[in-house]
Amino acid sequence: MTIALIVLVVLVVIVIAMYNSLVRLRVQCDNAWSDIDVQLKRRYDLIPNLVETVQGYAGHEKGTLEAVVQARNSAMSAQSLPAKAEAENMLTGALRQVFALSEAYPQLRAVESFTQLQNTLNNLEDIIQNARRYYNAVVRDLNTKIQVFPSNIIASMFNFKPREFFEVSAPTERDVPKVSFGTPAA
């Protein structure tokens, strides 16, 4: 009788430990996503200032600036993680186009407010990239724990679901932006 009781207690302790580790990973995923969201909010707040600064010096690049504003609005309104990731990737590409404008407009590069905004956004991009890496690492750990035996039994009993990675969805988003200023190719 005591051996059966000891085995039962050990099994209960193992189940509790597995459940708690799954909960810890789920909370870490939520926290990592929240960290990304905070940095994205900071980026959203800086974009209108960047657009205003660029409009003053490269106003005829209206299409590029409108694309940034549209991408920002899409990113801010995206709800699900896949939609958010896709919108964020489009926003990153649109911002790259704006930064590429500074190469063609030396007077824009000379504007201190543009340079400060560009540096701040570049720093934010690095922070966001690191936050995405951390989030993806935690998601990897959680998804692995949900799928491996014996924790997969506990995960299914308590309805733990795998999370989606924050990733680049389209190969074209990995390309370097191409900027044309109406000069015909030779």
PyMOL commands that set and color helices and strands:
alter all, ss='L'
color gray80, all
select helices_A, chain A and resi 2-58+62-77+81-104+106-109+112-147+151-157+171-174
alter helices_A, ss='H'
color red, helices_A
deselect
rebuild
show_as cartoon
